[in-house]
């Protein structure tokens, strides 16, 4: 929820994404975090589960959008950066390890993911075809 994961504001997109990801990782490494991830993934399409899923991911997307917007304002990311895609690229490997392989993960994985996503988001010089 928004109350358990604050929006980092370090002045650096890399540091902000890393702090966000490590907070999510820490939560997913708890029994409650794993249980919620499993419930959200396996819950049916009844309106109750749709509402819970919507609120859960909307909150996380708002955190990511704030980080992306700040990074765009600082010139660290291009204006067309898709905040939802950033969140998906960061969190999908953690979700995979939580739900599929049931592996624990730590700061090293968060560092590698943060760097890979950040490097992929950097502005690129336009090259004519």
N, C-alpha and C positions, 0 to 999 in steps of 0.2 A: 504494500500500500504506500501511498504518498508519505504517510507518517513515519514509516520504518526506513524508507530510502530517500534521503534528502537530495536535492539537486546540487551537485558539486559546482563550485564556481571558483576555479583556481586561476583563471585567465589563460588556460591552455586546453585546447580541445583534447589533446592526448591524455593529460592528467584527469580531466573531467570524465572522459569515457572510461578510463581505467578505474577511477573511484566508483563510478556507477556500476561497472561490471563486477568489481570485487564485492560491492554491497549485494548485488543480485546473487553472486556465487555463494557468499556467506549464507544468505537466506536459503538457497537451494540445497546447501550442505547440512541444513537442519532437518530433523524429522518432520517438522511442520511444513517447511518449504517443499520437501520431497512429496509429502502427502498432498499438498495443494496442487503441485505441478501434475501429479498423477491424476488427481480428481478433475482438473481442468482438461487434461488430455483425453481422459476416458469417459467423462461425463457426456451424457446424451445431448440431443439438440432441444430438449425441453426448455421452455422459456427461462426457468430458474437458472440452468447452467449457462444459457446464452447470456443472461444478465451478469452473472458472476465473471464469466470469461471476458465480456466486454469491459466491465469496470476494471478488472485486473490489468488487462493490456492497455486500456486507455490511459490509466495512471502512469504506466511505464513509458508509453509513447509520449506523454506530456513531458516527462522528465527528459527524455532524449531530445524532443523538439526544442526545449529550452537550451540544452547544451549546443545543439546544431545552430540554432538562431544566433546565440552569442558568438560561436565560432565564425559564422558568416559575417557578422558585424565586424569582427576583428580581422577579417580577410584570410582566416585559416582554412576555410572551406568555401567552395563555390556556391553561389546563391541557389542553384538548382539541387542542392543536396537533399536527398529524400530521408527524412528523419526516421520514418518507419523502416526503411531498408537498413539504415544504420543499426537500429535496435535488433532487427531480425538477424543481421550478420553477426552481431556481438553475442546475442543470447542463444541462438540456435545450437551451437556446439555444447553449451551448458545444458540445455534442455535434452539434447541427444544423450549426453552422458548421464543425466538424471533419470530419464525415462527408458532408454534402450539398453545401454551397457551397465547402468547402475554404478558408475565409477565416481569416486570422489575427485575433486579438482581443487586447485589452489591458485596462488598468486602467479606461478609461472605460466599457467595456461592463460590466465587473464592478461598477463603482459603480452604474450604472443598474439592473442586475439586482438587486443587493443592496437598493437602495432600493425598487424595485417590490415585491419579495417581502416585505421588512420591513413596508412600508406595508399590504400585503394581510393580514398576520398580526396586526396590532395588534388589541387587544381593542376591540370595538364596543359601544356602549351598546345595551341591549336595547330594542327598540321594539315596543310591543304592536300587534297587527294591527287 
